[in-house]
């Protein structure tokens, strides 16, 4: 009787600690739960191979009846409350980790081992035996996880309104399959008698009943309501990761997802702000609109993937050419804008520099790409963003009509006088 009570206490302790870690997943991360699940894998395999206690119905190992059964129920909980993709993570991690262990042990065997002062030597044979059992057990667990999810979903058609029966049947069936598979390996590797199979099976059926009851209670009483945990010093990791997420969000907000440049919404906001800052002091402000010539042919001939690569390359060229003092925006498919806090003549030089840089860039030269540029500046006749943009856009179309691969920003006499008047008013 004492052994039976001890097994029950072990199951309650295991389940209580694991579901607490799972319940706190939003606060401490799901990785804590998964790591704890993985750490127990060695102990359960070790106990299943050498540690047995006598019960009225046969020989039972706490590693198999308590720890493995509990792990299977935890994986089912993970699937119920998260998803199948999350369940795969601990399974694949255990499988690959155990395979790595076997590989390392095979290499370790090649060492010439030096005995310690008391003459002790490592038991490589035990490591071999336990390692292969762990790999076999994890392989079975991989199949078990698939089976329990499929069976849980299948039974949902018939037992959706009876969750306890649904979970119990799933766990009991899969534990029966696993007991047959693991005992086969245990019999040939460790010489386990047939009494171990029947004792282990009866114990696992009892574990299925106990764990199913606890799982239903947990889902009903704890997962049904949100958790509130007081903040304290233990939140240091949460604070740090929140700060990192916040800084990353601030860094990328208002940016184009493909090129990383500021997007059209930022252009409207930043452009209006730049003009508002320039108007009272008559500081120079110019706008360049850059359009990729014949870009549609890239998408049509080579596909949108290549087209995206070209846009990224052009964005990099524009960013380098503009430097830190000017802002670069992607305002359309293959259309870009640069706010330049320089006089009109300097903006024209920048436009020519960009035109030559695009032609020389390795990312665009293989397609013989060129750009057309239209330039306008803030003046007495262009005193708002809409006016500056309309004039630059008009000159861009003149560049296109004139044969592309050129910069258009010539000033007529009236425009020169307007700029002169603008400058004298400063």
C-alpha positions as a Markdown table, in Angstrom:
| # | Residue | x | y | z |
|---|---|---|---|---|
| 1 | Unk | 0.0 | 0.0 | 0.0 |
| 2 | Unk | 2.8 | 2.4 | 0.8 |
| 3 | Unk | 4.2 | 2.0 | -2.7 |
| 4 | Unk | 0.9 | 2.8 | -4.2 |
| 5 | Unk | 0.5 | 6.0 | -2.1 |
| 6 | Unk | 4.0 | 7.1 | -3.0 |
| 7 | Unk | 3.3 | 6.6 | -6.7 |
| 8 | Unk | 0.1 | 8.7 | -6.3 |
| 9 | Unk | 2.0 | 11.4 | -4.4 |
| 10 | Unk | 4.7 | 11.5 | -7.2 |
| 11 | Unk | 2.0 | 11.9 | -9.8 |
| 12 | Unk | 0.3 | 14.8 | -7.9 |
| 13 | Unk | 3.7 | 16.5 | -7.4 |
| 14 | Unk | 4.7 | 16.1 | -11.0 |
| 15 | Unk | 1.4 | 17.3 | -12.4 |
| 16 | Unk | 1.1 | 20.2 | -10.0 |
| 17 | Unk | 4.6 | 21.6 | -10.8 |
| 18 | Unk | 4.2 | 21.1 | -14.6 |
| 19 | Unk | 0.8 | 22.7 | -14.9 |
| 20 | Unk | 2.0 | 25.6 | -12.7 |
| 21 | Unk | 4.8 | 26.2 | -15.2 |
| 22 | Unk | 2.3 | 25.9 | -18.0 |
| 23 | Unk | -0.2 | 28.2 | -16.4 |
| 24 | Unk | 2.5 | 30.9 | -16.1 |
| 25 | Unk | 3.6 | 30.6 | -19.7 |
| 26 | Unk | 2.4 | 34.1 | -20.6 |
| 27 | Unk | 4.6 | 35.5 | -17.8 |
| 28 | Unk | 7.7 | 33.3 | -17.9 |
| 29 | Unk | 7.5 | 31.9 | -21.4 |
| 30 | Unk | 6.5 | 28.5 | -22.7 |
| 31 | Unk | 10.2 | 27.5 | -22.9 |
| 32 | Unk | 10.4 | 27.0 | -19.2 |
| 33 | Unk | 7.6 | 24.4 | -19.3 |
| 34 | Unk | 9.2 | 22.7 | -22.3 |
| 35 | Unk | 12.7 | 22.6 | -20.8 |
| 36 | Unk | 11.3 | 21.1 | -17.5 |
| 37 | Unk | 9.5 | 18.5 | -19.6 |
| 38 | Unk | 12.8 | 17.6 | -21.4 |
| 39 | Unk | 14.9 | 17.5 | -18.2 |
| 40 | Unk | 12.7 | 14.8 | -16.8 |
| 41 | Unk | 13.3 | 12.6 | -19.9 |
| 42 | Unk | 16.6 | 11.2 | -18.6 |
| 43 | Unk | 15.2 | 10.4 | -15.1 |
| 44 | Unk | 12.1 | 8.6 | -16.5 |
| 45 | Unk | 14.2 | 6.5 | -18.8 |
| 46 | Unk | 16.8 | 5.7 | -16.1 |
| 47 | Unk | 14.0 | 4.7 | -13.7 |
| 48 | Unk | 12.2 | 2.7 | -16.3 |
| 49 | Unk | 15.3 | 0.6 | -16.9 |
| 50 | Unk | 16.5 | -0.1 | -13.3 |
| 51 | Unk | 14.0 | 1.1 | -10.7 |
| 52 | Unk | 11.0 | -1.0 | -9.9 |
| 53 | Unk | 8.6 | -1.4 | -6.9 |
| 54 | Unk | 6.2 | -4.2 | -6.1 |
| 55 | Unk | 2.5 | -3.7 | -6.2 |
| 56 | Unk | -0.3 | -6.3 | -5.9 |
| 57 | Unk | -0.7 | -6.6 | -9.7 |
| 58 | Unk | 3.1 | -6.7 | -10.6 |
| 59 | Unk | 6.3 | -4.8 | -10.9 |
| 60 | Unk | 6.0 | -1.1 | -11.6 |
| 61 | Unk | 8.6 | 1.6 | -12.4 |
| 62 | Unk | 7.8 | 5.2 | -11.4 |
| 63 | Unk | 9.7 | 6.4 | -14.4 |
| 64 | Unk | 7.2 | 4.7 | -16.8 |
| 65 | Unk | 4.0 | 4.8 | -14.8 |
| 66 | Unk | 4.3 | 8.3 | -13.3 |
| 67 | Unk | 6.8 | 10.4 | -15.3 |
| 68 | Unk | 6.2 | 9.1 | -18.9 |
| 69 | Unk | 2.4 | 9.0 | -18.5 |
| 70 | Unk | 2.5 | 12.5 | -17.1 |
| 71 | Unk | 4.7 | 13.7 | -19.9 |
| 72 | Unk | 2.2 | 12.3 | -22.5 |
| 73 | Unk | -0.6 | 14.1 | -20.7 |
| 74 | Unk | 1.4 | 17.3 | -20.7 |
| 75 | Unk | 1.9 | 17.1 | -24.4 |
| 76 | Unk | -1.9 | 16.6 | -24.8 |
| 77 | Unk | -2.4 | 19.7 | -22.7 |
| 78 | Unk | 0.1 | 21.6 | -24.9 |
| 79 | Unk | -1.9 | 20.6 | -28.0 |
| 80 | Unk | -5.3 | 21.5 | -26.4 |
| 81 | Unk | -4.2 | 25.0 | -25.3 |
| 82 | Unk | -1.6 | 25.8 | -27.9 |
| 83 | Unk | -1.3 | 24.0 | -31.3 |
| 84 | Unk | 0.3 | 21.0 | -33.1 |
| 85 | Unk | 3.3 | 23.1 | -34.2 |
| 86 | Unk | 4.1 | 23.9 | -30.5 |
| 87 | Unk | 3.8 | 20.2 | -29.6 |
| 88 | Unk | 6.4 | 19.3 | -32.2 |
| 89 | Unk | 9.1 | 21.4 | -30.6 |
| 90 | Unk | 9.8 | 19.3 | -27.4 |
| 91 | Unk | 9.4 | 16.1 | -29.4 |
| 92 | Unk | 11.9 | 17.0 | -32.1 |
| 93 | Unk | 14.2 | 18.5 | -29.4 |
| 94 | Unk | 14.2 | 15.2 | -27.4 |
| 95 | Unk | 14.7 | 13.1 | -30.5 |
| 96 | Unk | 17.6 | 15.1 | -31.9 |
| 97 | Unk | 19.1 | 15.6 | -28.5 |
| 98 | Unk | 19.2 | 11.9 | -27.8 |
| 99 | Unk | 20.6 | 11.1 | -31.2 |
| 100 | Unk | 23.4 | 13.6 | -30.5 |
| 101 | Unk | 24.0 | 11.9 | -27.2 |
| 102 | Unk | 24.5 | 8.5 | -28.9 |
| 103 | Unk | 26.8 | 10.1 | -31.4 |
| 104 | Unk | 28.9 | 11.7 | -28.7 |
| 105 | Unk | 29.1 | 8.4 | -26.7 |
| 106 | Unk | 30.3 | 6.6 | -29.8 |
| 107 | Unk | 33.2 | 9.1 | -30.1 |
| 108 | Unk | 33.8 | 9.0 | -26.3 |
| 109 | Unk | 34.4 | 5.3 | -26.5 |
| 110 | Unk | 37.5 | 6.0 | -28.6 |
| 111 | Unk | 39.3 | 7.8 | -25.7 |
| 112 | Unk | 41.9 | 6.1 | -23.7 |
| 113 | Unk | 40.4 | 6.6 | -20.2 |
| 114 | Unk | 42.6 | 7.4 | -17.2 |
| 115 | Unk | 41.3 | 6.1 | -13.9 |
| 116 | Unk | 40.7 | 8.4 | -11.0 |
| 117 | Unk | 42.8 | 8.2 | -7.8 |
| 118 | Unk | 40.5 | 5.6 | -6.3 |
| 119 | Unk | 40.6 | 3.5 | -9.4 |
| 120 | Unk | 37.0 | 4.2 | -10.6 |
| 121 | Unk | 36.3 | 4.1 | -14.3 |
| 122 | Unk | 33.1 | 5.3 | -16.1 |
| 123 | Unk | 30.5 | 2.6 | -16.9 |
| 124 | Unk | 30.3 | 3.1 | -20.7 |
| 125 | Unk | 28.2 | 0.0 | -21.0 |
| 126 | Unk | 25.5 | 1.6 | -18.8 |
| 127 | Unk | 25.6 | 4.8 | -20.9 |
| 128 | Unk | 25.3 | 2.7 | -24.1 |
| 129 | Unk | 22.3 | 0.9 | -22.7 |
| 130 | Unk | 20.5 | 3.9 | -21.3 |
| 131 | Unk | 21.3 | 6.0 | -24.5 |
| 132 | Unk | 19.7 | 3.5 | -26.8 |
| 133 | Unk | 16.7 | 3.1 | -24.5 |
| 134 | Unk | 16.3 | 6.9 | -24.6 |
| 135 | Unk | 16.4 | 7.1 | -28.4 |
| 136 | Unk | 13.9 | 4.2 | -28.6 |
| 137 | Unk | 11.7 | 5.8 | -26.0 |
| 138 | Unk | 11.8 | 9.2 | -27.7 |
| 139 | Unk | 11.0 | 7.6 | -31.1 |
| 140 | Unk | 8.0 | 5.9 | -29.5 |
| 141 | Unk | 7.1 | 9.2 | -27.9 |
| 142 | Unk | 7.1 | 10.8 | -31.4 |
| 143 | Unk | 4.6 | 8.2 | -32.6 |
| 144 | Unk | 2.6 | 8.5 | -29.3 |
| 145 | Unk | 2.3 | 12.3 | -29.7 |
| 146 | Unk | 0.9 | 11.9 | -33.2 |
| 147 | Unk | -1.5 | 9.1 | -32.1 |
| 148 | Unk | -2.9 | 11.0 | -29.1 |
| 149 | Unk | -3.6 | 14.1 | -31.2 |
| 150 | Unk | -5.2 | 12.1 | -34.0 |
| 151 | Unk | -7.2 | 10.1 | -31.5 |
| 152 | Unk | -8.2 | 13.2 | -29.5 |
| 153 | Unk | -9.5 | 14.8 | -32.7 |
| 154 | Unk | -11.3 | 11.7 | -33.9 |
| 155 | Unk | -13.1 | 11.2 | -30.6 |
| 156 | Unk | -14.2 | 14.8 | -30.7 |
| 157 | Unk | -16.9 | 13.8 | -33.1 |
| 158 | Unk | -18.4 | 11.4 | -30.5 |
| 159 | Unk | -17.3 | 12.7 | -27.1 |
| 160 | Unk | -17.1 | 16.5 | -27.6 |
| 161 | Unk | -19.6 | 16.9 | -24.7 |
| 162 | Unk | -17.7 | 14.4 | -22.5 |
| 163 | Unk | -14.2 | 15.8 | -22.2 |
| 164 | Unk | -13.1 | 13.5 | -19.4 |
| 165 | Unk | -14.0 | 10.3 | -21.3 |
| 166 | Unk | -12.4 | 11.8 | -24.4 |
| 167 | Unk | -9.1 | 12.4 | -22.6 |
| 168 | Unk | -9.2 | 9.2 | -20.7 |
| 169 | Unk | -9.7 | 7.0 | -23.8 |
| 170 | Unk | -6.9 | 8.9 | -25.6 |
| 171 | Unk | -4.4 | 8.5 | -22.9 |
| 172 | Unk | -5.3 | 4.9 | -22.0 |
| 173 | Unk | -5.0 | 3.7 | -25.7 |
| 174 | Unk | -1.7 | 5.5 | -26.4 |
| 175 | Unk | -0.2 | 4.3 | -23.1 |
| 176 | Unk | -1.2 | 0.7 | -24.0 |
| 177 | Unk | 0.6 | 1.1 | -27.3 |
| 178 | Unk | 3.6 | 2.6 | -25.7 |
| 179 | Unk | 3.8 | -0.1 | -23.0 |
| 180 | Unk | 4.0 | -2.8 | -25.6 |
| 181 | Unk | 6.7 | -0.9 | -27.7 |
| 182 | Unk | 8.9 | 0.1 | -24.8 |
| 183 | Unk | 8.7 | -3.2 | -23.0 |
| 184 | Unk | 9.9 | -5.0 | -26.2 |
| 185 | Unk | 13.1 | -2.9 | -26.1 |
| 186 | Unk | 13.4 | -3.2 | -22.3 |
| 187 | Unk | 13.1 | -7.0 | -22.5 |
| 188 | Unk | 15.9 | -7.4 | -25.1 |
| 189 | Unk | 18.2 | -4.7 | -23.7 |
| 190 | Unk | 17.7 | -5.0 | -20.0 |
| 191 | Unk | 16.2 | -8.5 | -19.7 |
| 192 | Unk | 12.9 | -7.3 | -18.1 |
| 193 | Unk | 10.5 | -10.2 | -17.3 |
| 194 | Unk | 7.0 | -10.4 | -18.6 |
| 195 | Unk | 5.7 | -9.4 | -15.1 |
| 196 | Unk | 7.1 | -5.9 | -15.9 |
| 197 | Unk | 4.8 | -5.6 | -18.9 |
| 198 | Unk | 1.6 | -6.4 | -17.1 |
| 199 | Unk | 2.5 | -4.6 | -13.9 |
| 200 | Unk | 3.5 | -1.5 | -16.0 |
| 201 | Unk | 0.3 | -1.7 | -18.0 |
| 202 | Unk | -2.0 | -1.8 | -15.0 |
| 203 | Unk | 0.0 | 1.1 | -13.4 |
| 204 | Unk | -0.3 | 3.1 | -16.6 |
| 205 | Unk | -4.1 | 2.6 | -16.7 |
| 206 | Unk | -4.3 | 3.9 | -13.2 |
| 207 | Unk | -2.1 | 6.8 | -14.2 |
| 208 | Unk | -4.3 | 7.5 | -17.1 |
| 209 | Unk | -7.3 | 7.7 | -14.8 |
| 210 | Unk | -5.6 | 9.9 | -12.2 |
| 211 | Unk | -4.0 | 12.3 | -14.8 |
| 212 | Unk | -7.2 | 12.6 | -16.8 |
| 213 | Unk | -9.1 | 13.6 | -13.7 |
| 214 | Unk | -6.4 | 16.2 | -12.7 |
| 215 | Unk | -6.3 | 17.5 | -16.3 |
| 216 | Unk | -10.0 | 18.0 | -16.5 |
| 217 | Unk | -10.0 | 19.8 | -13.2 |
| 218 | Unk | -7.1 | 22.0 | -14.2 |
| 219 | Unk | -8.8 | 23.0 | -17.6 |
| 220 | Unk | -12.1 | 23.7 | -15.8 |
| 221 | Unk | -10.9 | 25.6 | -12.8 |
| 222 | Unk | -7.7 | 27.3 | -14.0 |
| 223 | Unk | -7.5 | 27.7 | -17.8 |
| 224 | Unk | -11.0 | 29.1 | -17.9 |
| 225 | Unk | -10.0 | 32.5 | -16.3 |
| 226 | Unk | -7.1 | 34.9 | -16.9 |
| 227 | Unk | -4.1 | 34.8 | -14.6 |
| 228 | Unk | -3.0 | 37.8 | -12.6 |
| 229 | Unk | 0.6 | 37.7 | -11.2 |
| 230 | Unk | 2.1 | 40.6 | -9.3 |
| 231 | Unk | 5.1 | 42.3 | -10.8 |
| 232 | Unk | 8.4 | 42.3 | -8.9 |
| 233 | Unk | 12.1 | 41.8 | -9.2 |
| 234 | Unk | 11.4 | 38.5 | -10.9 |
| 235 | Unk | 10.1 | 40.4 | -13.9 |
| 236 | Unk | 13.6 | 41.6 | -14.9 |
| 237 | Unk | 13.7 | 39.3 | -18.0 |
| 238 | Unk | 10.2 | 40.4 | -19.0 |
| 239 | Unk | 11.2 | 44.0 | -18.5 |
| 240 | Unk | 14.3 | 43.6 | -20.7 |
| 241 | Unk | 12.5 | 41.8 | -23.5 |
| 242 | Unk | 9.7 | 44.3 | -23.4 |
| 243 | Unk | 12.2 | 47.1 | -23.8 |
| 244 | Unk | 13.8 | 45.3 | -26.7 |
| 245 | Unk | 10.4 | 44.7 | -28.4 |
| 246 | Unk | 9.5 | 48.3 | -27.8 |
| 247 | Unk | 12.7 | 49.6 | -29.3 |
| 248 | Unk | 12.4 | 47.3 | -32.3 |
| 249 | Unk | 8.8 | 48.5 | -32.8 |
| 250 | Unk | 9.9 | 52.2 | -32.6 |
| 251 | Unk | 12.7 | 51.5 | -35.0 |
| 252 | Unk | 10.5 | 49.9 | -37.7 |
| 253 | Unk | 7.3 | 51.8 | -37.2 |
| 254 | Unk | 6.4 | 53.8 | -40.3 |
| 255 | Unk | 8.7 | 51.8 | -42.5 |
| 256 | Unk | 8.1 | 49.8 | -45.7 |
| 257 | Unk | 8.1 | 46.1 | -45.0 |
| 258 | Unk | 10.1 | 45.1 | -48.1 |
| 259 | Unk | 12.8 | 47.8 | -48.4 |
| 260 | Unk | 13.0 | 49.1 | -44.8 |
| 261 | Unk | 12.6 | 52.6 | -46.0 |
| 262 | Unk | 10.1 | 55.1 | -44.6 |
| 263 | Unk | 6.7 | 54.5 | -46.2 |
| 264 | Unk | 4.1 | 56.9 | -47.9 |
| 265 | Unk | 2.4 | 57.7 | -44.6 |
| 266 | Unk | 5.7 | 58.8 | -43.1 |
| 267 | Unk | 6.4 | 60.9 | -46.2 |
| 268 | Unk | 3.2 | 62.8 | -45.7 |
| 269 | Unk | 3.9 | 63.4 | -42.0 |
| 270 | Unk | 7.6 | 64.1 | -42.2 |
| 271 | Unk | 7.2 | 66.2 | -45.4 |
| 272 | Unk | 4.6 | 68.5 | -43.8 |
| 273 | Unk | 6.8 | 68.8 | -40.6 |
| 274 | Unk | 9.9 | 69.7 | -42.7 |
| 275 | Unk | 8.0 | 72.4 | -44.6 |
| 276 | Unk | 6.5 | 73.8 | -41.4 |
| 277 | Unk | 10.1 | 74.1 | -40.0 |
| 278 | Unk | 11.4 | 75.7 | -43.2 |
| 279 | Unk | 8.7 | 78.3 | -43.8 |
| 280 | Unk | 9.5 | 80.6 | -40.9 |
| 281 | Unk | 13.2 | 80.7 | -41.6 |
| 282 | Unk | 13.2 | 80.2 | -45.4 |
| 283 | Unk | 15.7 | 77.3 | -45.0 |
| 284 | Unk | 16.2 | 75.4 | -48.3 |
| 285 | Unk | 14.2 | 72.2 | -48.8 |
| 286 | Unk | 14.1 | 70.2 | -51.9 |
| 287 | Unk | 12.2 | 67.0 | -53.0 |
| 288 | Unk | 13.5 | 64.3 | -55.3 |
| 289 | Unk | 11.1 | 61.8 | -56.8 |
| 290 | Unk | 12.9 | 58.7 | -58.2 |
| 291 | Unk | 11.2 | 56.2 | -60.4 |
| 292 | Unk | 12.8 | 53.0 | -61.7 |
| 293 | Unk | 12.6 | 52.9 | -65.5 |
| 294 | Unk | 10.9 | 49.9 | -67.2 |
| 295 | Unk | 10.6 | 48.1 | -63.8 |
| 296 | Unk | 7.4 | 46.2 | -64.9 |
| 297 | Unk | 9.5 | 44.3 | -67.4 |
| 298 | Unk | 11.6 | 42.8 | -64.5 |
| 299 | Unk | 8.4 | 41.4 | -62.9 |
| 300 | Unk | 7.1 | 40.2 | -66.2 |
| 301 | Unk | 10.3 | 38.5 | -67.4 |
| 302 | Unk | 11.9 | 37.3 | -64.1 |
| 303 | Unk | 9.0 | 37.2 | -61.6 |
| 304 | Unk | 8.2 | 39.3 | -58.5 |
| 305 | Unk | 10.9 | 37.7 | -56.4 |
| 306 | Unk | 13.6 | 39.2 | -58.6 |
| 307 | Unk | 11.7 | 42.4 | -58.7 |
| 308 | Unk | 11.7 | 42.6 | -54.9 |
| 309 | Unk | 15.4 | 42.0 | -54.9 |
| 310 | Unk | 15.9 | 44.9 | -57.3 |
| 311 | Unk | 13.8 | 47.2 | -55.2 |
| 312 | Unk | 15.8 | 46.3 | -52.1 |
| 313 | Unk | 19.0 | 47.0 | -54.1 |
| 314 | Unk | 17.8 | 50.4 | -55.2 |
| 315 | Unk | 16.7 | 51.3 | -51.7 |
| 316 | Unk | 20.2 | 50.5 | -50.5 |
| 317 | Unk | 21.7 | 52.7 | -53.2 |
| 318 | Unk | 19.4 | 55.6 | -52.4 |
| 319 | Unk | 20.1 | 55.3 | -48.7 |
| 320 | Unk | 23.8 | 55.4 | -49.2 |
| 321 | Unk | 23.7 | 58.2 | -51.7 |
| 322 | Unk | 21.4 | 60.4 | -49.5 |
| 323 | Unk | 23.3 | 59.9 | -46.4 |
| 324 | Unk | 22.1 | 60.4 | -42.8 |
| 325 | Unk | 21.1 | 64.0 | -43.3 |
| 326 | Unk | 18.3 | 63.2 | -45.9 |
| 327 | Unk | 15.2 | 61.1 | -45.5 |
| 328 | Unk | 14.4 | 58.4 | -48.1 |
| 329 | Unk | 10.9 | 57.1 | -48.6 |
| 330 | Unk | 9.2 | 54.4 | -50.7 |
| 331 | Unk | 6.0 | 56.1 | -51.9 |
| 332 | Unk | 4.8 | 53.6 | -54.5 |
| 333 | Unk | 5.6 | 50.4 | -56.2 |
| 334 | Unk | 8.9 | 51.4 | -57.8 |
| 335 | Unk | 8.7 | 55.1 | -56.8 |
| 336 | Unk | 10.9 | 56.7 | -54.2 |
| 337 | Unk | 11.2 | 60.2 | -52.6 |
| 338 | Unk | 14.0 | 62.0 | -50.9 |
| 339 | Unk | 13.5 | 65.0 | -48.7 |
| 340 | Unk | 16.7 | 67.0 | -49.1 |
| 341 | Unk | 17.4 | 70.0 | -46.7 |
| 342 | Unk | 19.6 | 71.6 | -49.4 |
| 343 | Unk | 19.2 | 74.3 | -52.1 |
| 344 | Unk | 17.9 | 73.3 | -55.5 |
| 345 | Unk | 21.3 | 73.1 | -57.2 |
| 346 | Unk | 22.6 | 70.7 | -54.5 |
| 347 | Unk | 19.5 | 68.6 | -54.9 |
| 348 | Unk | 20.2 | 68.3 | -58.7 |
| 349 | Unk | 23.7 | 67.1 | -58.0 |
| 350 | Unk | 22.3 | 64.5 | -55.6 |
| 351 | Unk | 19.9 | 63.4 | -58.3 |
| 352 | Unk | 22.7 | 62.9 | -60.8 |
| 353 | Unk | 24.7 | 61.1 | -58.2 |
| 354 | Unk | 21.8 | 58.7 | -57.6 |
| 355 | Unk | 21.3 | 58.1 | -61.3 |
| 356 | Unk | 24.9 | 57.1 | -61.8 |
| 357 | Unk | 25.0 | 55.0 | -58.6 |
| 358 | Unk | 22.0 | 53.0 | -59.7 |
| 359 | Unk | 23.5 | 52.2 | -63.1 |
| 360 | Unk | 26.8 | 51.1 | -61.4 |
| 361 | Unk | 25.2 | 49.0 | -58.6 |
| 362 | Unk | 25.8 | 45.3 | -58.8 |
| 363 | Unk | 22.2 | 44.7 | -57.7 |
| 364 | Unk | 20.7 | 46.6 | -60.7 |
| 365 | Unk | 23.4 | 46.6 | -63.4 |
| 366 | Unk | 22.7 | 43.0 | -64.5 |
| 367 | Unk | 19.2 | 44.2 | -65.6 |
| 368 | Unk | 20.6 | 47.4 | -67.2 |
| 369 | Unk | 18.3 | 49.4 | -64.9 |
| 370 | Unk | 18.1 | 53.2 | -64.9 |
| 371 | Unk | 16.1 | 55.7 | -62.9 |
| 372 | Unk | 14.4 | 59.0 | -63.8 |
| 373 | Unk | 14.4 | 61.8 | -61.3 |
| 374 | Unk | 12.1 | 64.9 | -60.9 |
| 375 | Unk | 13.2 | 67.7 | -58.5 |
| 376 | Unk | 11.4 | 70.7 | -57.0 |
| 377 | Unk | 12.1 | 73.0 | -54.1 |
| 378 | Unk | 10.2 | 75.0 | -51.6 |
| 379 | Unk | 9.7 | 78.5 | -52.9 |
| 380 | Unk | 7.2 | 81.5 | -53.0 |
| 381 | Unk | 5.0 | 79.6 | -55.5 |
| 382 | Unk | 5.4 | 76.1 | -53.8 |
| 383 | Unk | 4.7 | 76.6 | -50.1 |
| 384 | Unk | 3.1 | 73.3 | -49.2 |
| 385 | Unk | 3.9 | 69.6 | -49.6 |
| 386 | Unk | 1.2 | 69.1 | -52.2 |
| 387 | Unk | 2.6 | 71.9 | -54.4 |
| 388 | Unk | 6.3 | 70.7 | -54.1 |
| 389 | Unk | 5.2 | 67.1 | -54.8 |
| 390 | Unk | 3.1 | 68.0 | -57.8 |
| 391 | Unk | 5.9 | 70.0 | -59.4 |
| 392 | Unk | 8.5 | 67.2 | -58.8 |
| 393 | Unk | 6.1 | 64.7 | -60.2 |
| 394 | Unk | 5.5 | 66.8 | -63.3 |
| 395 | Unk | 9.2 | 67.0 | -63.9 |
| 396 | Unk | 9.6 | 63.2 | -63.3 |
| 397 | Unk | 7.1 | 62.7 | -66.2 |
| 398 | Unk | 9.1 | 65.1 | -68.3 |
| 399 | Unk | 12.2 | 62.9 | -67.7 |
| 400 | Unk | 10.2 | 59.8 | -68.7 |
| 401 | Unk | 8.9 | 61.5 | -71.8 |
| 402 | Unk | 12.4 | 62.7 | -72.8 |
| 403 | Unk | 13.8 | 59.2 | -72.9 |
| 404 | Unk | 14.3 | 58.2 | -69.2 |
| 405 | Unk | 17.6 | 57.9 | -67.4 |
| 406 | Unk | 17.8 | 61.6 | -66.7 |
| 407 | Unk | 17.2 | 64.2 | -64.0 |
| 408 | Unk | 14.8 | 67.0 | -64.7 |
| 409 | Unk | 14.8 | 70.0 | -62.3 |
| 410 | Unk | 15.4 | 73.0 | -64.5 |
| 411 | Unk | 14.1 | 76.3 | -63.2 |
| 412 | Unk | 12.3 | 78.8 | -65.4 |
| 413 | Unk | 12.9 | 82.5 | -65.0 |
| 414 | Unk | 9.8 | 82.9 | -62.8 |
| 415 | Unk | 11.0 | 80.0 | -60.6 |
| 416 | Unk | 14.5 | 81.4 | -60.2 |
| 417 | Unk | 12.9 | 84.7 | -59.1 |
| 418 | Unk | 10.7 | 82.8 | -56.7 |
| 419 | Unk | 13.6 | 81.0 | -55.2 |
| 420 | Unk | 15.6 | 84.3 | -55.0 |
| 421 | Unk | 12.7 | 86.0 | -53.2 |
| 422 | Unk | 12.4 | 83.0 | -50.9 |
| 423 | Unk | 16.1 | 83.2 | -50.0 |
| 424 | Unk | 16.1 | 87.0 | -49.5 |
| 425 | Unk | 13.2 | 86.7 | -47.1 |
| 426 | Unk | 15.2 | 84.6 | -44.7 |
